[in-house]
């Protein structure tokens, strides 16, 4: 614990900007993964324990696409599209067969997929760490805000995630598809009775969730190394974000992701040996005083 260092940081504009930027990067990446996770749970009531695999594969698809095309934009789009397709196949071939069954059955299937694709990654890309490197367009001098250092790639990444959060929120609130998804989250059988093709709807939800995780993996690839099993750590934090925000709440996922990101950003200064502990402690406190999460609905 180093409260003096934390106090000095909070009193220095440059340090606040730098650590806030670092926290926002973590938070926005967590949001992209957790948004898909909470969307899938909200509609299908499936705890997708394999969601971190989507993130991992998205990073590797982006890595390979960039090596072939030299275009980071294409790499990001390819990762999102590939994981959307993977999400549909995963839902249709596996998850659709265990809807309504014991949650343990769902977890076992998801965990099997995690283990299988960790080995697939080792076979295709090898067991070693890979680094995509910063795309050439972002190999420019950093921005300086109040003396704090903000790499241009970080600013773009935060902006992209913010736009996606806004689009996702408005899409769920204002579009016909979004309203149908919200209705299905409340009562999927009734939506089916009203003539909505719930099979297609569930596939679309998994596609969107997969695309968001793949996008997060592609956006994280330039600043994080790629390795087999890399999806597990972000999966755990994404579950924490989902629980804190409220299972099924996109707005809750955004707020919780930002809280977790900022705790990590400033916790590394004030509590370098207890940063993870702070995040878990925050989750426990919220569950004790508000079991449904910050934005979750209380169930009877």
C-alpha positions as CSV (number, residue, x, y, z in Angstrom):
1,X,0.0,0.0,0.0
2,X,1.4,3.4,-1.0
3,X,-1.1,6.1,-0.2
4,X,1.5,8.8,-0.5
5,X,2.1,7.9,-4.1
6,X,-1.6,7.7,-4.8
7,X,-2.2,11.1,-3.2
8,X,0.7,12.6,-5.2
9,X,-0.8,11.2,-8.4
10,X,-4.2,12.6,-7.7
11,X,-2.7,16.0,-7.0
12,X,-0.8,16.0,-10.4
13,X,-2.8,16.6,-13.5
14,X,-0.3,14.7,-15.7
15,X,-0.6,11.6,-13.6
16,X,-4.4,11.8,-13.4
17,X,-4.6,12.0,-17.2
18,X,-2.1,9.1,-17.8
19,X,-3.7,6.8,-15.3
20,X,-7.3,7.7,-16.3
21,X,-6.3,6.9,-19.9
22,X,-4.9,3.5,-18.9
23,X,-8.0,2.8,-16.9
24,X,-10.3,3.7,-19.7
25,X,-8.4,1.4,-22.1
26,X,-8.9,-1.5,-19.7
27,X,-12.5,-0.5,-19.0
28,X,-13.5,-0.1,-22.7
29,X,-12.0,-3.5,-23.7
30,X,-13.8,-5.1,-20.7
31,X,-17.0,-3.5,-21.8
32,X,-16.8,-4.8,-25.3
33,X,-16.4,-8.4,-24.0
34,X,-18.8,-8.0,-21.1
35,X,-21.5,-6.4,-23.3
36,X,-21.6,-9.5,-25.5
37,X,-21.6,-11.7,-22.4
38,X,-24.4,-9.9,-20.7
39,X,-26.5,-9.6,-23.9
40,X,-26.3,-13.4,-24.4
41,X,-27.2,-14.0,-20.8
42,X,-30.0,-11.4,-20.8
43,X,-31.8,-13.0,-23.8
44,X,-30.8,-16.7,-23.8
45,X,-30.1,-17.1,-20.0
46,X,-26.9,-18.9,-21.0
47,X,-23.7,-18.2,-19.0
48,X,-21.2,-18.3,-22.0
49,X,-18.1,-19.5,-20.2
50,X,-16.4,-19.8,-23.7
51,X,-16.8,-16.1,-24.3
52,X,-13.1,-15.5,-23.7
53,X,-12.3,-17.8,-26.5
54,X,-14.1,-15.5,-28.9
55,X,-11.8,-12.7,-27.6
56,X,-8.7,-14.8,-28.1
57,X,-9.6,-16.0,-31.6
58,X,-10.5,-12.4,-32.6
59,X,-7.0,-11.4,-31.7
60,X,-5.4,-14.2,-33.7
61,X,-7.6,-13.6,-36.7
62,X,-6.6,-9.9,-36.6
63,X,-2.9,-10.8,-36.3
64,X,-3.1,-13.1,-39.3
65,X,-5.2,-10.7,-41.4
66,X,-2.8,-7.9,-40.7
67,X,0.2,-10.0,-41.8
68,X,-1.6,-10.9,-45.1
69,X,-3.2,-7.5,-46.0
70,X,-1.1,-5.0,-44.0
71,X,-4.4,-3.3,-43.2
72,X,-5.3,-2.9,-39.6
73,X,-8.8,-1.8,-40.5
74,X,-9.4,-5.0,-42.5
75,X,-7.9,-7.0,-39.6
76,X,-10.4,-5.5,-37.1
77,X,-13.3,-6.1,-39.5
78,X,-12.2,-9.6,-40.2
79,X,-11.9,-10.4,-36.5
80,X,-15.4,-9.1,-35.8
81,X,-17.0,-10.9,-38.8
82,X,-15.2,-14.2,-38.1
83,X,-16.3,-14.2,-34.5
84,X,-19.9,-13.3,-35.5
85,X,-19.9,-16.4,-37.7
86,X,-18.2,-18.5,-35.0
87,X,-20.9,-17.3,-32.5
88,X,-23.7,-18.5,-34.8
89,X,-22.1,-21.9,-35.3
90,X,-21.4,-22.2,-31.6
91,X,-25.0,-21.4,-30.8
92,X,-26.6,-23.6,-33.5
93,X,-24.4,-26.6,-33.1
94,X,-23.9,-26.7,-29.3
95,X,-25.7,-24.2,-27.2
96,X,-29.1,-24.7,-28.9
97,X,-29.1,-28.3,-27.7
98,X,-28.8,-27.4,-24.0
99,X,-31.3,-24.5,-23.7
100,X,-33.3,-25.0,-20.6
101,X,-31.0,-27.7,-19.3
102,X,-29.0,-27.7,-16.1
103,X,-26.5,-24.8,-16.0
104,X,-23.7,-27.3,-15.3
105,X,-24.3,-28.9,-18.7
106,X,-23.9,-25.5,-20.3
107,X,-20.7,-24.8,-18.4
108,X,-19.2,-28.2,-19.3
109,X,-19.9,-27.7,-23.0
110,X,-18.4,-24.2,-22.8
111,X,-15.3,-25.4,-20.9
112,X,-14.8,-28.1,-23.4
113,X,-14.8,-25.5,-26.2
114,X,-12.3,-23.4,-24.3
115,X,-9.9,-26.4,-24.0
116,X,-10.3,-27.5,-27.6
117,X,-9.7,-24.1,-29.1
118,X,-6.7,-23.4,-26.8
119,X,-5.1,-26.4,-28.4
120,X,-6.3,-25.4,-31.9
121,X,-4.5,-22.1,-31.4
122,X,-1.3,-23.9,-30.3
123,X,-1.6,-26.1,-33.5
124,X,-2.3,-23.2,-35.9
125,X,-0.2,-20.4,-34.4
126,X,2.1,-22.2,-32.0
127,X,2.4,-22.1,-28.3
128,X,4.7,-19.0,-28.2
129,X,3.7,-15.5,-27.5
130,X,3.0,-13.2,-30.6
131,X,3.1,-9.5,-30.8
132,X,1.1,-7.7,-33.5
133,X,2.9,-4.4,-32.9
134,X,1.4,-0.9,-33.3
135,X,-0.1,-0.3,-36.8
136,X,2.0,2.1,-38.9
137,X,-0.8,4.7,-38.9
138,X,-0.5,5.0,-35.1
139,X,3.3,5.1,-34.9
140,X,3.3,8.8,-34.3
141,X,4.2,11.0,-31.3
142,X,1.8,10.8,-28.4
143,X,-0.7,13.5,-27.4
144,X,0.0,15.5,-24.3
145,X,-3.0,16.6,-22.3
146,X,-2.3,18.6,-19.1
147,X,1.2,17.1,-19.2
148,X,-0.2,13.5,-19.3
149,X,0.8,11.2,-22.1
150,X,-2.0,9.8,-24.3
151,X,-1.0,7.5,-27.2
152,X,-3.1,8.2,-30.3
153,X,-4.0,4.5,-30.6
154,X,-5.5,4.6,-27.0
155,X,-7.6,7.7,-27.9
156,X,-8.9,6.0,-31.0
157,X,-9.6,2.7,-29.2
158,X,-11.5,4.6,-26.4
159,X,-13.5,6.5,-29.1
160,X,-14.4,3.3,-31.0
161,X,-15.6,1.6,-27.9
162,X,-17.6,4.6,-26.8
163,X,-19.3,4.8,-30.2
164,X,-20.2,1.1,-30.1
165,X,-21.6,1.5,-26.5
166,X,-23.8,4.4,-27.8
167,X,-24.9,2.5,-30.9
168,X,-25.7,-0.6,-28.9
169,X,-27.7,1.3,-26.3
170,X,-29.6,3.3,-28.9
171,X,-30.1,0.1,-31.0
172,X,-31.6,-1.8,-28.1
173,X,-33.8,1.2,-27.1
174,X,-35.1,2.5,-30.5
175,X,-34.9,-0.1,-33.2
176,X,-37.4,-2.9,-33.9
177,X,-34.8,-5.5,-33.5
178,X,-33.6,-4.0,-30.2
179,X,-37.1,-3.9,-28.8
180,X,-37.6,-7.5,-29.9
181,X,-34.3,-8.5,-28.1
182,X,-35.5,-6.7,-25.0
183,X,-38.8,-8.4,-25.1
184,X,-37.2,-11.8,-25.6
185,X,-35.0,-11.1,-22.5
186,X,-38.2,-10.8,-20.5
187,X,-40.3,-13.5,-22.0
188,X,-38.8,-15.4,-25.0
189,X,-41.7,-18.0,-25.3
190,X,-44.2,-15.2,-25.6
191,X,-42.1,-13.5,-28.3
192,X,-42.1,-16.8,-30.2
193,X,-45.9,-17.1,-29.8
194,X,-46.3,-13.6,-31.4
195,X,-44.7,-14.9,-34.6
196,X,-41.1,-13.9,-34.1
197,X,-38.5,-16.4,-35.3
198,X,-36.7,-16.9,-32.0
199,X,-34.3,-19.4,-33.6
200,X,-33.0,-16.6,-35.9
201,X,-33.1,-14.1,-33.0
202,X,-31.0,-16.2,-30.8
203,X,-28.5,-16.7,-33.5
204,X,-28.3,-13.0,-34.1
205,X,-27.8,-12.3,-30.4
206,X,-24.9,-14.8,-30.4
207,X,-23.5,-13.3,-33.6
208,X,-23.5,-9.8,-32.0
209,X,-21.9,-11.1,-28.8
210,X,-19.2,-12.9,-30.7
211,X,-18.5,-9.9,-32.9
212,X,-18.1,-7.6,-29.9
213,X,-15.6,-10.1,-28.3
214,X,-13.7,-10.5,-31.5
215,X,-13.6,-6.8,-32.0
216,X,-12.2,-6.4,-28.4
217,X,-9.5,-9.0,-29.2
218,X,-8.5,-7.2,-32.4
219,X,-8.4,-3.8,-30.7
220,X,-6.3,-5.2,-27.8
221,X,-3.9,-7.1,-30.1
222,X,-1.5,-4.1,-30.8
223,X,-1.1,-3.4,-27.0
224,X,-1.3,-6.9,-25.6
225,X,0.6,-10.1,-26.5
226,X,-1.3,-13.0,-28.0
227,X,-1.0,-16.4,-26.4
228,X,-3.1,-19.6,-26.0
229,X,-5.4,-19.2,-23.1
230,X,-5.3,-15.4,-23.1
231,X,-9.1,-15.3,-23.1
232,X,-9.4,-16.7,-19.6
233,X,-8.2,-13.7,-17.7
234,X,-10.4,-11.3,-19.5
235,X,-13.3,-13.7,-19.1
236,X,-13.0,-13.6,-15.3
237,X,-13.0,-9.8,-15.3
238,X,-15.8,-9.7,-17.7
239,X,-17.9,-11.8,-15.4
240,X,-17.1,-9.4,-12.6
241,X,-18.2,-6.5,-14.7
242,X,-21.4,-8.4,-15.6
243,X,-22.2,-9.2,-12.0
244,X,-21.4,-5.6,-10.8
245,X,-23.4,-4.0,-13.5
246,X,-26.3,-6.4,-13.3
247,X,-26.8,-9.5,-15.4
248,X,-28.4,-8.5,-18.7
249,X,-27.9,-4.8,-18.4
250,X,-25.7,-3.1,-21.1
251,X,-25.7,0.2,-19.3
252,X,-24.6,-1.6,-16.1
253,X,-21.8,-3.4,-18.0
254,X,-20.5,0.0,-19.3
255,X,-20.5,1.6,-15.8
256,X,-19.0,-1.4,-14.1
257,X,-16.3,-1.8,-16.8
258,X,-15.3,1.9,-16.3
259,X,-15.2,1.4,-12.5
260,X,-13.1,-1.7,-12.8
261,X,-10.8,0.0,-15.3
262,X,-10.3,3.0,-13.1
263,X,-9.7,0.9,-10.1
264,X,-7.0,-0.9,-12.0
265,X,-5.5,2.3,-13.4
266,X,-5.1,4.0,-10.0
267,X,-4.9,0.9,-7.9
268,X,-1.5,0.0,-9.5
269,X,-0.2,3.2,-7.9
270,X,-1.8,3.2,-4.5
271,X,-2.3,-0.6,-4.0
272,X,0.2,-2.3,-6.4
273,X,0.0,-5.7,-4.5
274,X,-3.8,-5.6,-4.0
275,X,-5.2,-4.3,-7.3
276,X,-7.1,-7.5,-8.1
277,X,-8.2,-7.7,-4.5
278,X,-9.8,-4.3,-4.7
279,X,-11.8,-5.3,-7.8
280,X,-13.0,-8.5,-6.1
281,X,-13.8,-6.6,-2.9
282,X,-15.9,-4.1,-4.8
283,X,-17.8,-7.0,-6.4
284,X,-18.5,-8.5,-3.0
285,X,-19.7,-5.2,-1.5
286,X,-22.1,-4.6,-4.3
287,X,-23.4,-8.2,-4.1
288,X,-23.9,-7.9,-0.4
289,X,-25.8,-4.6,-0.5
290,X,-27.4,-4.9,-4.0
291,X,-27.4,-8.6,-5.1
292,X,-29.0,-7.8,-8.5
293,X,-26.1,-5.5,-9.4
294,X,-26.1,-1.8,-10.0
295,X,-28.6,-1.8,-12.9
296,X,-30.0,-5.3,-12.6
297,X,-33.6,-6.1,-12.1
298,X,-34.6,-7.7,-8.8
299,X,-36.2,-11.1,-9.3
300,X,-39.0,-12.4,-7.2
